[in-house]
């Protein structure tokens, strides 16, 4: 077992280059299955989930080369694919479900184990299934697998999503690009990662109108072709470093991300008292005093991202005043506040609300990461806690942050990865 040992008292200062987005690159790798031949994805983050997805694609018959030096992945797809995604890999990463749409489009069938991933709440697949059924697929749940088939091919239709689900939007778009006729998705997700996958699909030959809006119109094409595509910068990683700068009263320049992708979070940091300067390719956050508490309400993009909620709770825990944090997307995301309380944070939860009363200081203690973003939030809290904080569950952090310890130490932190 590995832990991160964090020494409190650091003031972060320096420059960080943000890699490609975890929440995009895995879907881009799955989308490569739609075209026979070699598709190259660049700006790939060095995270564990990329290796898990690469192994899944290999088992489906693709030849995958992950070049860590070039930060690229080449997915060479054969004419004939396997269509079964087994549980031993899918249980490790919820994003594995994103192969469902491409396999159904390419093979006319897909057997995908029900996914695992972070324990942050129930993320049902009802909208995925409903969308595929409306496209003409038969979908059943048998022995822990989603079994989808479309012997006669998929046909375009109108689909309204009751919630702008990122995963459901991705699944339906990837299934629809080669369906017969026109598919309209209303109330589609608008996240930058949706724009990224749609942009790549268009470069592979898809015809998609309304990219970036809540209504996507997909005109089915007969076939797709390989492409080369650069992954969009990771807005959640960028936001994490922004919060770290504010919490430690430091100054961090973040490069490699569109600042409009984190505009709500940056505005919240301004409200907390930070000076934020944006550029075309990033931003700088500087804080000279203890932050002010800020209220947060998580919403689908362009609202405040749920994946930055734990980091902001950590910041509010050492802020001046009290803040109300409302979580509208994942009901179990507040689980990590039990660990934050071990550091002395004053956080009370009631349903999907958390009341955070800021304290002048936290106190180092052993804590357990329950998911990727909770792990990041606990490390940030450790940076401003008195003494030493040992963060267990490091594997969660490694799934979402490339070179996490190295980046922190490069900014002036004292964080050591240790075997226990």
C-alpha positions as CSV (number, residue, x, y, z in Angstrom):
1,X,0.0,0.0,0.0
2,X,1.2,3.5,-0.9
3,X,0.5,6.7,0.9
4,X,1.2,10.4,0.3
5,X,2.9,12.0,3.3
6,X,2.2,15.7,3.1
7,X,4.0,18.3,5.3
8,X,1.9,21.4,6.0
9,X,3.0,25.0,5.7
10,X,3.9,25.1,2.0
11,X,3.2,28.2,-0.2
12,X,2.8,27.1,-3.8
13,X,4.5,29.1,-6.4
14,X,5.5,28.5,-10.0
15,X,4.2,27.2,-13.4
16,X,2.2,24.1,-14.2
17,X,1.5,22.7,-17.7
18,X,-1.9,20.9,-17.7
19,X,-2.1,17.7,-19.7
20,X,-5.1,16.4,-21.7
21,X,-8.3,15.8,-19.9
22,X,-8.9,12.4,-18.3
23,X,-12.6,12.8,-18.9
24,X,-12.0,13.2,-22.6
25,X,-9.1,11.0,-23.6
26,X,-10.8,7.8,-22.5
27,X,-13.8,8.5,-24.7
28,X,-11.6,9.5,-27.6
29,X,-9.8,6.2,-27.4
30,X,-13.2,4.4,-27.5
31,X,-14.3,6.5,-30.4
32,X,-11.3,5.3,-32.4
33,X,-13.1,1.9,-32.6
34,X,-15.5,3.5,-35.1
35,X,-12.9,3.5,-37.9
36,X,-10.8,0.7,-39.3
37,X,-7.1,1.7,-39.3
38,X,-4.8,3.7,-37.0
39,X,-6.1,6.7,-35.1
40,X,-3.6,8.8,-33.2
41,X,-4.6,10.8,-30.0
42,X,-2.1,13.3,-28.7
43,X,-1.8,15.3,-25.5
44,X,-2.5,12.2,-23.5
45,X,-2.2,12.4,-19.8
46,X,0.1,9.8,-18.0
47,X,-2.6,8.4,-15.8
48,X,-3.6,4.8,-14.8
49,X,-7.0,5.0,-16.5
50,X,-5.3,5.4,-20.0
51,X,-3.6,2.0,-19.5
52,X,-6.8,0.4,-18.4
53,X,-8.6,1.6,-21.4
54,X,-5.7,0.6,-23.7
55,X,-5.9,-3.0,-22.3
56,X,-9.7,-3.0,-22.8
57,X,-9.3,-2.0,-26.5
58,X,-6.6,-4.6,-27.0
59,X,-9.0,-7.3,-25.7
60,X,-11.5,-6.1,-28.2
61,X,-9.0,-6.7,-31.0
62,X,-7.3,-3.4,-31.5
63,X,-3.5,-2.9,-31.4
64,X,-2.7,0.0,-29.0
65,X,0.6,1.7,-28.5
66,X,0.9,4.2,-25.6
67,X,4.0,6.4,-26.1
68,X,4.7,8.1,-22.7
69,X,7.5,10.2,-24.2
70,X,5.4,11.6,-27.1
71,X,2.3,11.6,-24.8
72,X,0.3,9.9,-27.5
73,X,-1.8,6.8,-28.0
74,X,-2.2,5.0,-31.4
75,X,-5.3,2.8,-31.7
76,X,-5.0,0.5,-34.8
77,X,-8.5,-1.0,-35.3
78,X,-9.0,-4.2,-37.4
79,X,-11.8,-4.9,-39.8
80,X,-13.4,-7.3,-37.3
81,X,-13.7,-6.5,-33.6
82,X,-14.6,-8.5,-30.6
83,X,-17.7,-7.1,-28.8
84,X,-17.4,-8.2,-25.2
85,X,-15.9,-6.0,-22.5
86,X,-15.2,-8.2,-19.5
87,X,-15.8,-7.3,-15.9
88,X,-12.2,-7.6,-14.7
89,X,-11.3,-4.4,-16.5
90,X,-14.7,-2.6,-16.6
91,X,-15.0,-2.8,-12.8
92,X,-11.8,-0.7,-12.4
93,X,-13.1,2.3,-14.5
94,X,-16.6,3.5,-15.1
95,X,-15.6,5.2,-18.4
96,X,-15.3,1.7,-19.8
97,X,-19.0,1.9,-20.6
98,X,-18.1,4.3,-23.4
99,X,-17.2,1.4,-25.7
100,X,-20.9,0.5,-25.8
101,X,-21.9,2.9,-28.5
102,X,-18.9,2.3,-30.8
103,X,-19.2,-1.5,-30.6
104,X,-22.9,-1.4,-31.3
105,X,-22.2,0.9,-34.4
106,X,-19.3,-1.2,-35.7
107,X,-20.3,-4.8,-34.7
108,X,-24.1,-4.6,-34.4
109,X,-23.6,-6.0,-30.9
110,X,-22.0,-5.2,-27.6
111,X,-21.7,-7.1,-24.3
112,X,-20.3,-4.7,-21.7
113,X,-20.0,-5.5,-18.0
114,X,-21.8,-3.0,-15.7
115,X,-19.1,-0.6,-14.7
116,X,-17.3,0.2,-11.5
117,X,-15.2,3.3,-10.7
118,X,-15.4,5.9,-8.0
119,X,-17.8,5.5,-5.1
120,X,-19.5,8.9,-5.3
121,X,-23.1,7.8,-5.9
122,X,-25.4,5.9,-8.2
123,X,-24.8,6.9,-11.9
124,X,-27.5,4.9,-13.6
125,X,-27.3,3.9,-17.3
126,X,-31.0,4.4,-17.9
127,X,-30.5,7.2,-20.4
128,X,-27.8,5.3,-22.3
129,X,-30.1,2.4,-22.6
130,X,-33.2,4.4,-23.5
131,X,-31.2,6.3,-26.2
132,X,-29.9,3.1,-27.8
133,X,-33.3,1.6,-27.8
134,X,-34.8,4.6,-29.6
135,X,-32.0,4.2,-32.2
136,X,-33.4,0.7,-32.8
137,X,-31.2,-1.5,-30.5
138,X,-32.4,-4.3,-28.3
139,X,-30.8,-3.8,-24.9
140,X,-31.0,-6.2,-21.9
141,X,-29.3,-6.7,-18.6
142,X,-28.1,-10.2,-18.1
143,X,-25.7,-11.7,-15.5
144,X,-24.1,-8.3,-14.8
145,X,-23.7,-7.4,-18.5
146,X,-25.5,-4.9,-20.7
147,X,-26.3,-6.9,-23.9
148,X,-27.1,-4.7,-26.9
149,X,-27.8,-5.8,-30.4
150,X,-28.9,-4.1,-33.6
151,X,-29.1,-6.8,-36.3
152,X,-30.9,-4.6,-38.7
153,X,-28.7,-1.6,-38.1
154,X,-29.5,1.6,-36.2
155,X,-31.8,4.3,-37.4
156,X,-31.9,8.0,-36.7
157,X,-34.5,9.4,-34.3
158,X,-35.3,12.2,-31.9
159,X,-34.0,11.7,-28.4
160,X,-34.7,14.0,-25.4
161,X,-32.5,13.5,-22.4
162,X,-34.2,14.2,-19.0
163,X,-30.8,15.3,-17.7
164,X,-27.8,16.6,-19.7
165,X,-25.8,13.5,-19.0
166,X,-22.2,13.5,-20.4
167,X,-22.0,9.8,-20.6
168,X,-25.4,9.3,-22.2
169,X,-24.7,12.1,-24.7
170,X,-21.4,10.4,-25.7
171,X,-22.9,7.0,-26.0
172,X,-25.7,8.1,-28.2
173,X,-23.5,10.3,-30.4
174,X,-21.0,7.6,-31.0
175,X,-23.8,5.1,-31.8
176,X,-25.6,7.6,-34.1
177,X,-22.8,8.7,-36.4
178,X,-23.2,5.7,-38.7
179,X,-26.9,5.2,-38.2
180,X,-29.3,5.6,-41.1
181,X,-30.8,9.0,-41.3
182,X,-30.8,11.9,-38.8
183,X,-30.6,11.8,-35.0
184,X,-31.5,14.8,-32.9
185,X,-30.4,14.9,-29.2
186,X,-32.2,17.5,-27.2
187,X,-30.9,18.6,-23.8
188,X,-27.5,17.2,-24.7
189,X,-24.5,17.8,-22.4
190,X,-22.4,20.8,-23.3
191,X,-19.2,20.1,-21.4
192,X,-15.8,20.9,-23.2
193,X,-15.2,17.1,-23.3
194,X,-18.4,16.7,-25.4
195,X,-17.2,19.3,-27.8
196,X,-13.8,17.5,-27.9
197,X,-15.3,14.1,-28.8
198,X,-17.6,15.7,-31.4
199,X,-14.7,17.5,-33.0
200,X,-12.8,14.3,-33.3
201,X,-15.7,12.4,-34.7
202,X,-16.2,15.2,-37.4
203,X,-12.5,14.8,-38.3
204,X,-13.2,11.0,-38.7
205,X,-16.0,11.8,-41.2
206,X,-19.1,12.3,-39.0
207,X,-21.6,15.0,-39.7
208,X,-22.7,16.8,-36.5
209,X,-24.4,20.1,-36.2
210,X,-24.9,22.2,-33.1
211,X,-21.6,21.2,-31.4
212,X,-21.4,23.1,-28.1
213,X,-25.1,23.7,-27.8
214,X,-27.8,21.7,-26.1
215,X,-29.2,20.3,-29.4
216,X,-27.0,18.0,-31.4
217,X,-28.0,16.9,-34.9
218,X,-26.2,13.9,-36.3
219,X,-26.5,13.0,-39.9
220,X,-25.5,9.4,-40.3
221,X,-22.7,8.5,-42.6
222,X,-21.8,5.1,-44.2
223,X,-18.4,4.8,-42.7
224,X,-15.7,6.6,-40.7
225,X,-11.9,7.0,-41.2
226,X,-8.9,7.3,-38.9
227,X,-7.7,10.7,-37.8
228,X,-5.2,12.5,-35.5
229,X,-6.6,14.5,-32.7
230,X,-5.2,16.5,-29.7
231,X,-7.0,16.0,-26.4
232,X,-8.5,19.1,-24.8
233,X,-6.7,20.4,-21.7
234,X,-7.9,19.1,-18.4
235,X,-10.1,21.8,-16.8
236,X,-10.5,19.8,-13.5
237,X,-6.7,19.5,-13.0
238,X,-6.3,23.1,-13.9
239,X,-9.0,24.1,-11.4
240,X,-7.3,21.9,-8.7
241,X,-4.0,23.9,-9.1
242,X,-6.0,27.1,-9.0
243,X,-7.5,26.2,-5.6
244,X,-4.2,25.0,-4.3
245,X,-2.7,28.4,-5.1
246,X,-5.5,30.2,-3.2
247,X,-5.4,27.8,-0.2
248,X,-1.7,28.1,0.3
249,X,-1.7,31.9,-0.3
250,X,0.6,31.3,-3.3
251,X,0.9,32.2,-6.9
252,X,0.5,29.6,-9.7
253,X,0.5,30.0,-13.4
254,X,-1.5,27.3,-15.2
255,X,-1.0,26.7,-18.9
256,X,-2.6,24.4,-21.4
257,X,-6.3,25.0,-20.7
258,X,-8.9,27.3,-22.1
259,X,-9.8,29.6,-19.1
260,X,-13.4,29.8,-20.3
261,X,-13.7,26.1,-19.4
262,X,-13.2,27.0,-15.7
263,X,-14.7,30.5,-15.7
264,X,-17.2,29.8,-12.9
265,X,-14.5,28.3,-10.6
266,X,-12.2,31.2,-11.3
267,X,-15.0,33.7,-10.5
268,X,-15.5,31.9,-7.2
269,X,-11.8,32.3,-6.4
270,X,-12.0,36.0,-7.2
271,X,-14.9,36.2,-4.7
272,X,-12.6,34.4,-2.2
273,X,-10.1,37.3,-2.6
274,X,-7.7,35.9,-5.2
275,X,-6.3,37.9,-8.1
276,X,-6.9,36.0,-11.3
277,X,-5.3,36.9,-14.6
278,X,-6.4,34.9,-17.7
279,X,-4.6,34.4,-21.0
280,X,-5.6,32.6,-24.2
281,X,-4.0,29.4,-23.0
282,X,-4.4,29.5,-19.2
283,X,-4.5,31.7,-16.1
284,X,-2.6,32.8,-13.0
285,X,-4.0,32.7,-9.5
286,X,-2.4,34.7,-6.7
287,X,-3.6,35.0,-3.1
288,X,-2.0,37.1,-0.5
289,X,-4.2,36.4,2.5
290,X,-6.5,33.8,4.0
291,X,-9.4,33.2,1.5
292,X,-13.0,34.3,2.2
293,X,-15.6,31.5,2.3
294,X,-17.6,31.1,-0.9
295,X,-20.9,29.3,-1.6
296,X,-20.9,26.6,-4.3
297,X,-23.7,24.9,-6.2
298,X,-22.7,22.2,-8.6
299,X,-24.5,22.0,-11.9
300,X,-23.8,20.6,-15.4
301,X,-21.6,22.8,-17.6
302,X,-21.5,25.7,-17.9
303,X,-22.3,25.6,-14.2
304,X,-19.8,24.8,-11.3
305,X,-18.3,21.4,-11.9
306,X,-18.9,18.7,-9.4
307,X,-15.3,17.5,-9.8
308,X,-14.1,20.7,-8.2
309,X,-16.5,20.5,-5.2
310,X,-14.2,18.6,-2.8
311,X,-11.3,21.0,-3.5
312,X,-13.6,24.0,-2.7
313,X,-14.8,22.4,0.5
314,X,-11.2,22.0,1.5
315,X,-10.6,25.7,0.8
316,X,-13.7,26.7,2.7
317,X,-12.5,24.7,5.7
318,X,-9.6,27.2,6.2
319,X,-11.4,30.3,4.9
320,X,-12.8,33.3,6.8
321,X,-16.5,32.9,7.4
322,X,-19.0,30.1,6.5
323,X,-20.1,28.7,3.2
324,X,-22.9,26.5,1.9
325,X,-22.0,23.9,-0.7
326,X,-24.8,22.2,-2.6
327,X,-24.2,19.0,-4.5
328,X,-26.8,18.4,-7.2
329,X,-25.1,15.6,-9.2
330,X,-23.7,12.9,-7.0
331,X,-25.4,12.0,-3.7
332,X,-22.4,10.3,-2.1
333,X,-19.8,12.9,-3.0
334,X,-19.9,14.3,0.6
335,X,-18.5,11.0,2.0
336,X,-15.0,12.6,2.0
337,X,-16.0,15.3,4.5
338,X,-15.7,12.6,7.2
339,X,-12.0,12.4,6.4
340,X,-11.7,16.2,6.2
341,X,-13.1,16.3,9.7
342,X,-10.2,14.2,10.9
343,X,-8.0,17.2,10.0
344,X,-10.2,19.4,12.2
345,X,-12.5,20.8,9.5
346,X,-16.0,22.0,10.7
347,X,-18.3,20.6,8.0
348,X,-21.9,19.5,8.6
349,X,-23.9,17.8,5.9
350,X,-27.7,17.6,5.4
351,X,-28.8,15.7,2.3
352,X,-27.2,17.4,-0.6
353,X,-26.0,20.5,1.4
354,X,-22.8,20.9,3.4
355,X,-22.3,23.8,5.7
356,X,-18.6,24.6,6.1
357,X,-17.3,26.9,8.8
358,X,-13.8,28.1,8.2
359,X,-11.1,27.7,10.8
360,X,-7.7,29.4,11.0
361,X,-5.8,26.1,10.7
362,X,-6.2,22.4,10.3
363,X,-4.2,19.7,12.0
364,X,-2.4,16.9,10.2
365,X,-3.8,13.3,10.6
366,X,-4.1,10.0,8.6
367,X,-7.0,10.2,6.1
368,X,-8.4,8.0,3.3
369,X,-9.2,9.1,-0.3
370,X,-12.6,7.8,-1.3
371,X,-12.4,9.0,-5.0
372,X,-10.1,10.9,-7.3
373,X,-11.2,14.4,-6.5
374,X,-11.6,13.7,-2.7
375,X,-8.0,12.5,-2.7
376,X,-6.9,15.8,-4.3
377,X,-8.9,17.8,-1.8
378,X,-7.4,15.9,1.1
379,X,-3.9,16.6,-0.2
380,X,-4.6,20.3,-0.6
381,X,-6.0,20.3,3.0
382,X,-2.8,18.6,4.1
383,X,-0.8,21.4,2.6
384,X,-2.3,23.9,4.9
385,X,-2.6,21.7,8.0
386,X,-0.2,21.9,10.9
387,X,2.2,18.9,11.0
388,X,2.0,15.8,8.8
389,X,-1.0,14.4,6.9
390,X,-0.8,10.8,5.5
391,X,-3.2,10.3,2.6
392,X,-4.2,6.7,2.0
393,X,-6.0,5.5,-1.2
394,X,-3.3,7.0,-3.5
395,X,-4.5,4.8,-6.4
396,X,-7.6,7.0,-6.7
397,X,-5.4,10.1,-7.2
398,X,-3.2,8.4,-9.8
399,X,-6.3,7.7,-11.9
400,X,-6.9,11.4,-12.5
401,X,-3.7,13.3,-12.0
402,X,-0.5,12.8,-13.9
403,X,2.7,13.3,-11.9
404,X,0.7,14.7,-9.0
405,X,3.5,14.5,-6.4
406,X,6.1,15.9,-8.9
407,X,4.0,18.9,-9.8
408,X,3.3,19.7,-6.1
409,X,7.0,19.5,-5.2
410,X,7.9,21.5,-8.2
411,X,5.7,24.3,-6.8
412,X,7.4,24.1,-3.4
413,X,5.3,21.5,-1.5
414,X,6.8,18.8,0.6
415,X,5.0,15.6,-0.5
416,X,6.5,12.1,-0.4
417,X,5.1,8.9,-1.9
418,X,5.8,6.1,0.6
419,X,5.2,2.3,0.8
420,X,3.4,1.2,4.0
